[in-house]
């Protein structure tokens, strides 16, 4: 099977080279001055109940097109009105049909922290994403060597952005512990094969349970039973949920049930 992650990263390098020619760092820094920012990590840390990071995503390599009449503002409105703690906005264009502009548009309408969900491989992307108003960036351990990860993490902290360090196996989890100011996200989806198991959160949690900042279970959570299972096994009460809500006929009801598992 083709390694999906490797293909995405290869294409990301090409697209970044084009963007760098169009937008200098000086230009991006000036754009940052026009944005309003919120503390993503503290919003989750200070939330007493279940934290839902709900995802605004048009498509994915695993599921294809998720929403025919995609409207990022309407989705943001529905999520914020039904208890989302933060939003995750896909900004990768080729495989997920995302746009950085979605973050800027949403920030104009709603006061909620936003994660730029992309494949960060270059510190330049930190400034680029912040120039559109993101409050948090994603650092996927599987996509980076240690030097890249260190550079991206340091640049994000320099820009006062929250960081989610995403891991999928125990080796990646051990590597993530050095980033002590970050949140750690356990991805239940293997980005190389796209296979999913929520038991991945259970096994990985044992490696990172001493981490002092919030831990998030990501992907594959299809129901309140899945979330409750993870919560009862680990105490994790932070969930990043995308496709289950986006494909649901009654996403508001599912959000309500998810929030209630801690009550």
N, C-alpha and C positions, 0 to 999 in steps of 0.2 A: 504493500500500500504506500502511496505517495505520502511523505511527511507533510501534512497540511501546514503546520507551523513554519517549516523551512520555506515553503513556497510563499507564504504571506510575508515573511521577513524579507525575502529576496525582492519582492515587488515593492515593499515599503521603502527599501533603500533607493530604488529608482525614483519613486514619487517624491521622496524627500530632496533628492538632488535638484529636481525641478523647482520645488517650493523655495529652496534656499536661494536660487537665482532671482526669484521674484520678490522675496521679503527678507530684508537684512535684519539682523538682531536689533539694530538701533531703531528701525521702523517698528518692530514688534514691541520693544520696550515702551515706545510712545503710546502704542495702542493699549497697553496694560493700564496706563494712567486713567483711561476712560471707563474701566470696569469696576464693578462692585464685587467683593469677595466675602465668603462665609467660611467658618471653620468646620470642615467636613468631619475631621476626627473627633472634635469636641462635641459635635451634634450627636454622634453615635455614642460616645463615652458617657454623656450626660443623660441619655435617654433611659428611663427606668424600665421600660417595657421592651417588647420586640422591636428591633430596628429593621425596617424594610428598605433596602436600596433597590428601587424598581427601575427597570431598564427600558430605555427608549431605543428601539432597534427595528429597522425595517426588514433586514434579512440576515441570514447566517449561512456559512458553508454546510452546516449539518441539517438545517431545516429549510433552506431556500427562502423564498419570499414569505414573510410572516404576515404582513398586512397589505391588502390591496390598496386601500384608501388611507395611506399613511399620512398622519398629521402630527408632527412632534409637539405642537402647542396643545392640541386637544388631549394627547396622551399625558403630557405634563400636568395639565389641569385635572384630569381624572385621578392621576396618582397623588397629587398634592392634596386634593380634596378628600381623599380616602385613606390618609394616614401615612403616606410615604415619609420616611425620615430624610432620605437623600435620593437623588436621581443618578443613574448611570446612563450616560449618553454615548452611543456608539459614534465614533468620529472616523473610523477606518472606511474608506470610500469603496474600494474595489470588491471586497468580499462581504462587507456588511451594509453597503449602501448608506454609510453614515456621512455626516458633514460636521465640521467644526462650527459652522454657522448655527447649527441647532442649539448649541450651548448659549451663544449670544442672544438668540431669539427668546429662549426660555427665561434667561436671567432678566430680560426686560419685563417679563410678566409675573414672575414668581420669585419669592425670596426663599430659596432652598439651595443647599450645597449640591454641587454637581461634580461627579467623577467623569473625566474624559477617558472613555474606554477605547483604548487603541493599543498599538504595539509600539511601545517606546524603546527605541534602539539608539537614540542620539540625544544628547543634552539639549540640542536645538529645539527639539519637540516640546520641552518644558516651557520655554519662552513662547513658542508658537501657540500652544494650547492655552496658556494663561492669558495670552492676548485676546482670546475669545471668551474669557471669563471663567475658566474651570477653577475648581477649588481643590481638586485632588487628581492625582495621576496614577496609572496602573503600571507596575513594574513586574513583568512576567519573568521569573527566574529562568524558566526553560528557554527563553528567547535571548538570553544574555550571557556573556562571560562575566567573570567577577569584576574586571576593570570597568566594563560598560555599566554594570549594575551600580557600582560605587559612584561612578560619575553622575548617573541619572539621579540616584538618591540624593547626593550632595547638592546637585543643581535644584532639585525640587525643594529641599529644605532652605536653600538660599533664597528661593522665591516665595517662601512661607506657604508652600502648598502641602497638603496632606498626601501621604503615599500609601497605596495598598500594594504590598509585596505579595504576588500570587505564586502559590506553590501547588504541586500536584502529587509529589511523592516525598518520602521521608528524607532523602538526600537534599532535595530543594528546601524542605522545611528546616532542616538543620542550618542550611546556608542563610535562610531568611532571618534567623534569630539575631544576627549581628546588626540588623537594621532596627535598633531598639525604639526609634521614634515613629516607626511605621505601624500601620495596621497590617495584619496578615490575612490574606484571603486564601482559603482552601478551595481549589477548583475541583469539583466532582467530575468535570469533563477532562479527559486526556486530550490536550490540544494537538497531539501528534496523530492520534487515531480517531478522535471525537467520541470515543466510548465513554459512557457515564455510569457512575455508581455513587450513591450518597453515602455508602459505607466508607468512602475515601475520607470524608471528613472525620469519621470516628477514629480511623487508624492514624491519620496525620495529627490529630489533636494531641495525642500522647506525646508527640515530639515537641510541640510548641505551647503546651498548656501553661507554662510559666511565663510566657510573654506578657509584658505589662500593659500592652495596648490591646484594643478590641480585635477579636478574631471573627472572621466572616466566613460563612459557608456559601459557596457560589455554585450555581448551575444544578440542574436536575431535580430541583425541589418542585414537585408537581401538585402538592396538596398540603393542607394543614397537618395531615398525618406524617408526611415526610419531615416537616419542620419540627413537629413535636418529638419525633423519633430522635432527631439530631440533638434537640435541646435536652431531652431526658438522658441521653448517653454522654453528653459533653458539657452541658450548661451554656453552649453557644446560643445567643439569642439575636444574632445579626445575620440577615440573609439577603443575598443579592439574587433577585429573581427577575427573569426576563421572559422567556418564551412561554412559560406556564400562564402568565398574566396576559401576554400579548395575544395568545391563541384562545384564551378563555371567552366563553359567551357572557360570563358574569364576573369580570375581574374585580369589581367592587366587593362582591360577596366573598371572593377568595381572599382578598386583602383583609377584610374584616375577620375572617376565620383565622388567618395567620396571626394577626395581632392578638387575638384572644387566647392563644395557647399559653401565654404567660400570665393571664389574669386569673 
